[in-house]
Amino acid sequence: MKTNRILPILLTCAVLGLTACGDEKPSTTAGPAATSASAVPSSAAPSSAAPSPSAAAMSDKELCTAAEKINKDMRAKLMTAVQAGGDLTKQTGAILTELGDRVTQLAGTAGDGKAATALKEFAAQAGKAGSAADPGTAADNPAMEKASKDINAACRTAGAPTTF
């Protein structure tokens, strides 16, 4: 059982590291909306009508810097969950789902650069893993690993290196 608990934690850390490259405007929109619970999916659809002005202005470097903030926030949540104990599978799933939602929201504020593309793929993978019966195992897949590597490479190129 200990191995089953450690694997989701390690996978979540890897997933959280991937999101460190995607949200530079956490103090304006991404921060409050992402922490406001699971209402993020419903606000993601209307966000295409409202936050379009900031989307045009966000560069890959800004995107990577903002993603780093999300990464730090999610790592803190993970550490709190691990220290609190309880059902780590359920907590890991919730963290991965939130991560996917926040990264999706962030990537929606960007154009079609390499970082944004990688973040969108990562968000999709995190969302799938978060809703799986065993989120830790589900997060350990080649598509998520590739998205992580793509984010790191794009952010390094953009001048805002990340470590995922």
Residue frames relative to the residue before (quaternion, step in Angstrom):
aa qw qx qy qz dx dy dz
M 1.0000 0.0000 0.0000 0.0000 0.00 0.00 0.00
K 0.6141 0.5540 -0.3653 0.4273 3.58 1.00 -0.68
T 0.6322 0.5212 -0.3306 0.4685 3.57 1.01 -0.76
N 0.6417 0.5251 -0.3220 0.4570 3.57 1.01 -0.78
R 0.6809 0.4697 -0.2910 0.4807 3.59 1.07 -0.61
I 0.6528 0.5204 -0.3172 0.4499 3.57 1.03 -0.70
L 0.6258 0.5654 -0.3395 0.4165 3.60 0.95 -0.84
P 0.6810 0.4607 -0.3241 0.4678 3.65 0.77 -0.84
I 0.6308 0.5350 -0.3383 0.4488 3.56 1.03 -0.71
L 0.6707 0.4881 -0.2974 0.4727 3.57 0.90 -0.89
L 0.6598 0.5004 -0.3075 0.4688 3.56 0.96 -0.82
T 0.6336 0.5213 -0.3305 0.4665 3.55 1.02 -0.77
C 0.6264 0.5271 -0.3410 0.4622 3.58 0.98 -0.78
A 0.6517 0.5054 -0.3173 0.4682 3.57 0.96 -0.83
V 0.6541 0.5091 -0.3028 0.4705 3.55 0.97 -0.88
L 0.6600 0.5076 -0.3064 0.4613 3.55 0.92 -0.88
G 0.6170 0.5458 -0.3450 0.4499 3.54 1.05 -0.67
L 0.6285 0.5553 -0.3335 0.4307 3.55 1.07 -0.67
T 0.6918 0.4856 -0.2914 0.4480 3.53 0.98 -0.71
A 0.4838 0.6874 -0.4357 0.3218 3.56 1.19 -0.15
C 0.6983 0.4845 -0.2660 0.4547 3.55 1.19 -0.12
G 0.7215 0.5522 -0.2407 0.3415 3.58 1.00 0.43
D 0.8026 0.2949 -0.1818 0.4856 3.67 0.98 -0.08
E 0.0871 -0.8410 0.5316 0.0492 3.59 -0.22 1.15
K 0.7242 0.4130 -0.2498 0.4925 3.58 1.13 -0.42
P 0.1023 0.8391 -0.5293 0.0720 3.60 0.77 0.96
S 0.6618 0.5224 -0.3240 0.4292 3.60 1.04 -0.60
T 0.6843 0.4820 -0.3019 0.4565 3.60 1.13 -0.40
T 0.8467 -0.0077 0.0453 0.5301 3.58 0.53 -1.09
A 0.7028 0.5097 -0.2940 0.3998 3.57 0.74 -1.03
G 0.6466 0.5457 -0.3318 0.4172 3.62 0.89 -0.78
P 0.7465 0.4008 -0.2499 0.4686 3.61 0.52 -1.05
A 0.6689 0.5021 -0.3166 0.4474 3.60 0.87 -0.83
A 0.6741 0.5038 -0.3026 0.4475 3.57 0.98 -0.80
T 0.7172 0.4295 -0.2634 0.4814 3.59 0.98 -0.68
S 0.5601 0.6410 -0.3768 0.3651 3.59 1.22 -0.14
A 0.6922 -0.4933 0.2499 0.4637 3.61 1.19 0.45
S 0.7239 -0.4450 0.3030 0.4314 3.53 -1.21 -0.45
A 0.3910 0.6977 -0.4983 0.3346 3.59 1.10 0.57
V 0.4042 0.7468 -0.4465 0.2821 3.56 1.31 -0.01
P 0.6476 0.5165 -0.3623 0.4274 3.65 0.84 -0.76
S 0.6806 0.4744 -0.3152 0.4609 3.61 0.92 -0.77
S 0.6769 0.4605 -0.3070 0.4852 3.59 1.07 -0.60
A 0.5385 0.6250 -0.4112 0.3876 3.59 1.20 -0.25
A 0.6561 0.5061 -0.3193 0.4598 3.60 0.99 -0.73
P 0.7091 0.4307 -0.2869 0.4789 3.63 0.80 -0.88
S 0.5567 0.6360 -0.3969 0.3580 3.60 1.12 -0.50
S 0.5796 0.5858 -0.3892 0.4116 3.60 1.13 -0.45
A 0.6750 0.4755 -0.2986 0.4786 3.58 1.15 -0.46
A 0.7527 0.4188 -0.2252 0.4554 3.60 0.99 -0.76
P 0.8221 0.2877 -0.1821 0.4563 3.65 0.44 -1.06
S 0.2318 0.8028 -0.5205 0.1755 3.59 0.98 0.66
P 0.6231 0.5539 -0.3724 0.4076 3.65 0.92 -0.69
S 0.6879 0.4629 -0.2982 0.4729 3.60 0.91 -0.81
A 0.5772 0.6022 -0.3760 0.4035 3.58 1.18 -0.54
A 0.6708 0.5045 -0.3064 0.4490 3.56 0.92 -0.83
A 0.7025 0.4864 -0.2612 0.4491 3.57 1.08 -0.69
M 0.6198 0.5869 -0.3548 0.3816 3.63 1.10 -0.46
S 0.2371 -0.7732 0.5783 0.1070 3.54 -0.71 1.15
D 0.6729 -0.4644 0.3672 0.4436 3.58 -1.29 0.14
K 0.6286 0.5337 -0.3453 0.4481 3.59 0.99 -0.75
E 0.6535 0.4962 -0.3053 0.4833 3.59 0.95 -0.85
L 0.6325 0.5441 -0.3145 0.4528 3.53 1.02 -0.87
C 0.6747 0.4963 -0.2835 0.4670 3.57 0.93 -0.93
T 0.6427 0.5181 -0.3216 0.4637 3.57 0.99 -0.80
A 0.6658 0.4962 -0.2955 0.4724 3.57 0.97 -0.85
A 0.6276 0.5333 -0.3334 0.4588 3.59 1.04 -0.75
E 0.5948 0.5639 -0.3607 0.4451 3.57 1.07 -0.66
K 0.6373 0.5191 -0.3259 0.4671 3.58 1.01 -0.76
I 0.6379 0.5074 -0.3270 0.4783 3.57 0.95 -0.85
N 0.6273 0.5474 -0.3311 0.4442 3.58 0.95 -0.88
K 0.6772 0.4886 -0.2939 0.4651 3.59 0.86 -0.95
D 0.6362 0.5286 -0.3249 0.4586 3.58 0.98 -0.83
M 0.7042 0.4659 -0.2712 0.4620 3.57 0.85 -0.96
R 0.6087 0.5325 -0.3541 0.4696 3.60 1.07 -0.63
A 0.6318 0.5235 -0.3271 0.4688 3.57 1.01 -0.79
K 0.6432 0.5089 -0.3201 0.4742 3.60 0.98 -0.80
L 0.6457 0.5221 -0.3197 0.4563 3.54 0.97 -0.84
M 0.6643 0.4997 -0.3086 0.4624 3.57 0.89 -0.91
T 0.6281 0.5239 -0.3286 0.4723 3.59 1.01 -0.76
A 0.6570 0.5117 -0.3044 0.4624 3.58 0.96 -0.87
V 0.6559 0.5064 -0.3120 0.4648 3.57 0.95 -0.85
Q 0.6796 0.4902 -0.2873 0.4640 3.57 0.92 -0.90
A 0.6722 0.5036 -0.2979 0.4536 3.58 1.04 -0.74
G 0.3736 -0.7239 0.4964 0.2999 3.57 1.15 -0.52
G 0.4608 0.6866 -0.4865 0.2820 3.56 -1.15 -0.50
D 0.7416 -0.3841 0.3120 0.4530 3.51 -1.30 -0.43
L 0.2240 -0.8188 0.5178 0.1065 3.57 -0.03 1.31
T 0.5850 0.5672 -0.3832 0.4349 3.59 1.09 -0.56
K 0.6794 0.4783 -0.2831 0.4791 3.57 0.88 -0.94
Q 0.6708 0.4983 -0.2954 0.4631 3.58 0.94 -0.91
T 0.6346 0.5193 -0.3267 0.4700 3.58 1.00 -0.80
G 0.6358 0.5307 -0.3216 0.4589 3.57 0.98 -0.82
A 0.6663 0.4964 -0.2988 0.4694 3.57 0.94 -0.89
I 0.6536 0.5064 -0.3131 0.4672 3.59 0.97 -0.82
L 0.6597 0.4982 -0.3099 0.4696 3.60 0.93 -0.84
T 0.6395 0.5199 -0.3238 0.4647 3.58 1.01 -0.79
E 0.6580 0.4907 -0.3073 0.4816 3.58 0.93 -0.88
L 0.6197 0.5466 -0.3320 0.4550 3.54 0.99 -0.83
G 0.6641 0.5028 -0.2979 0.4662 3.57 0.87 -0.94
D 0.6583 0.5147 -0.3033 0.4580 3.57 0.97 -0.88
R 0.6874 0.4870 -0.2865 0.4563 3.57 0.88 -0.96
V 0.6656 0.4872 -0.3046 0.4763 3.57 0.96 -0.82
T 0.6068 0.5413 -0.3481 0.4666 3.59 1.05 -0.71
Q 0.6589 0.5053 -0.3014 0.4687 3.55 0.92 -0.94
L 0.6604 0.5086 -0.3008 0.4634 3.57 0.92 -0.89
A 0.6784 0.4930 -0.2936 0.4588 3.57 0.82 -0.99
G 0.6107 0.5673 -0.3395 0.4359 3.57 1.16 -0.55
T 0.6585 0.4965 -0.3074 0.4748 3.59 1.24 -0.34
A 0.6627 0.4976 -0.2907 0.4782 3.56 1.29 -0.02
G 0.5988 -0.5587 0.4387 0.3699 3.50 -1.32 0.13
D 0.6720 -0.4767 0.3701 0.4291 3.53 -0.99 -0.86
G 0.2486 0.7898 -0.5184 0.2136 3.57 1.09 0.70
K 0.7129 -0.4599 0.3181 0.4232 3.54 -1.32 0.19
A 0.6501 0.5111 -0.3264 0.4579 3.60 0.95 -0.81
A 0.6568 0.5104 -0.3122 0.4590 3.59 0.90 -0.88
T 0.6488 0.5200 -0.3121 0.4596 3.57 0.95 -0.86
A 0.6721 0.4852 -0.2923 0.4768 3.58 0.92 -0.91
L 0.6462 0.5199 -0.3205 0.4576 3.59 0.99 -0.78
K 0.6333 0.5286 -0.3321 0.4573 3.59 0.99 -0.76
E 0.6600 0.4927 -0.3050 0.4782 3.57 0.96 -0.84
F 0.6446 0.5192 -0.3161 0.4637 3.55 0.97 -0.88
A 0.6460 0.5277 -0.3205 0.4489 3.58 0.91 -0.91
A 0.6399 0.5206 -0.3230 0.4639 3.58 0.98 -0.82
Q 0.6724 0.4936 -0.2912 0.4685 3.58 0.94 -0.88
A 0.6446 0.5150 -0.3177 0.4672 3.60 0.99 -0.84
G 0.6418 0.5265 -0.3193 0.4571 3.58 0.99 -0.81
K 0.6468 0.5097 -0.3131 0.4732 3.57 0.97 -0.85
A 0.6737 0.4945 -0.2956 0.4630 3.57 0.90 -0.95
G 0.6533 0.5408 -0.3135 0.4272 3.58 0.95 -0.84
S 0.7321 0.4084 -0.2361 0.4914 3.58 1.06 -0.66
A 0.4964 0.6621 -0.4230 0.3692 3.59 1.26 -0.01
A 0.6318 -0.5371 0.4021 0.3881 3.56 -1.24 0.42
D 0.7652 0.1383 -0.0741 0.6243 3.57 1.11 -0.74
P 0.2374 -0.8345 0.4799 0.1300 3.59 0.18 1.28
G 0.6315 0.5538 -0.3403 0.4228 3.58 0.98 -0.76
T 0.6810 0.4620 -0.2751 0.4972 3.53 0.92 -0.91
A 0.6510 0.5263 -0.3145 0.4475 3.57 0.98 -0.83
A 0.6581 0.5128 -0.3097 0.4560 3.60 1.08 -0.68
D 0.6430 0.5042 -0.3159 0.4823 3.56 1.23 -0.43
N 0.4047 0.7021 -0.4902 0.3208 3.55 0.27 1.27
P 0.6516 -0.5605 0.3481 0.3744 3.59 -1.13 0.58
A 0.6302 0.5419 -0.3490 0.4328 3.62 1.00 -0.70
M 0.6671 0.4808 -0.3041 0.4810 3.58 0.98 -0.81
E 0.6300 0.5312 -0.3259 0.4633 3.56 1.02 -0.77
K 0.6519 0.5063 -0.3090 0.4724 3.57 0.98 -0.85
A 0.6444 0.5169 -0.3235 0.4614 3.59 0.94 -0.85
S 0.6262 0.5371 -0.3281 0.4603 3.58 1.04 -0.78
K 0.6742 0.4862 -0.2901 0.4742 3.55 0.88 -0.94
D 0.6422 0.5265 -0.3178 0.4575 3.57 1.02 -0.80
I 0.6334 0.5186 -0.3284 0.4713 3.59 1.01 -0.79
N 0.6631 0.5100 -0.3116 0.4507 3.58 0.84 -0.96
A 0.6735 0.4948 -0.2986 0.4608 3.57 0.90 -0.90
A 0.6727 0.4942 -0.3001 0.4617 3.59 0.89 -0.92
C 0.6757 0.4880 -0.2962 0.4663 3.58 0.95 -0.82
R 0.6090 0.5342 -0.3466 0.4730 3.57 1.05 -0.69
T 0.6645 0.5024 -0.2853 0.4740 3.56 0.96 -0.90
A 0.6769 0.4976 -0.2750 0.4675 3.59 1.07 -0.80
G 0.5352 -0.6466 0.3961 0.3723 3.60 1.24 -0.22
A 0.6731 0.3993 -0.3020 0.5444 3.58 1.23 0.40
P 0.1143 -0.8495 0.5111 0.0630 3.59 0.51 1.19
T 0.1351 -0.7725 0.6186 0.0487 3.50 -1.15 0.78
T 0.2398 -0.7434 0.6018 0.1661 3.54 -1.25 0.35
F 0.0317 0.8104 -0.5809 0.0684 3.52 -0.39 1.25
